[in-house]
Amino acid sequence: MGMETDCFRLGVKFGGRVQGVGFRWNVKDVSSEYSVTGYVKNLSDGSVEMLAEGEEEEVLSFLVAVEERMLGYVRDRVQFPRSGVRQFSSFEIIY
C-alpha cells in the first residue's frame, strides 16, 4: 500500500431543498458513525457541497447513509472524485 496519508476522497454537490433544513447538521451527525473526515458547507447557489475522505467502502457507505437520512430533500447530486492526500483530521461544518 502507499503512504498512509493517501486516501479515497469524494466530493459531492447536493441540489434540491438542502439549505435551511438542517442538512449540514444531519450530515455532521451521520459522519460520527463512520471513519470519515472532511467537511460540508452551503454554497451560494443554494446547493450543499460535501467532501469525504477515508477508506473507499467507508466513504461510500457514509454517502448512502446521508442520502437515506435526507431522502426527499435531495433532488440531484453530482459526484466529483478528488485525488491526493488526506487534508482533514475530523468532519466539520464549514461556514
N, C-alpha and C positions, 0 to 999 in steps of 0.2 A: 504494500500500500504506500501511498505518497505521504507527504508531511501531514501531521495531524491537524494542521491548520486548514488543509483543504477540506471542503465540504460541499454538499449539494446545496445550491441556492436557487430559490424560485421567487420571482416577483409576480404578483397577481394584482390586476386592477379590476375592482368590482364596480359595476354600474347598477343603477336601479334606485330604490329608496333606501340608501345606505348612509345618509347623513341625518343626524338628529333623531336616530332611533336606537342609540346605544351600541351601534355596530362595533366601534373600536373597543369599547369596554368588554363586549362579548368575545371579541377576538382575543383580547388580552387574557380574559378568564379561561377560554379554551386552551390557550397556549400553556397554561400552568400544568395541564395534563400531559404535555408532550415535551420531549427533549429537543426543543427548537429555540432559536434565538432570532432576533430581527426586530421589525417594527411594523406598525400600522398607522396610517395617517390619512386625514381628509385632504383631498385635492381641490383646487379652486373651481374645477369644472363640475363639482358635485359627486364625483366618484371617490372611492377609497382605495388607496394603494397599500399593499401588504408585501413585505419581504420576509421570507422564512428561510432559515439556514439550519442544516443538521444532516442526519442520515436521510437518504432519499426516501426510504419507506416511511420514516417518522414524519417528514415534511408533507408527504402526500396524504398520510392519514390525518394530519392536522388540518390540511385544506378541506378534506371531506367533512371533518367534524365542524369546521367553521360554516361550511355551506349548509349542513344539516341544521345547525343552530339558527342560522339566519334565513332559512327557507322562506320564500315569499317576499323577501326584501331585495334579493339579488336578481336583477333582470339579465345581466350578462357579465361575463368575465373574460379578461384577456390575460393569458399567461405569457411571461417572458423569462426565459432562463437567464440566470446571472451566474457567470463563472467566477472563479477566483477564491480567495481565502476568506475565512470567517471574519466578519467585521464587527459583530456584536457579541456581547457577553451575556445578554439577557434579552427578553422580549418586551418591548416598550411601546407606549403610545407616543408618537411624535406630534408636536403642535407646530 
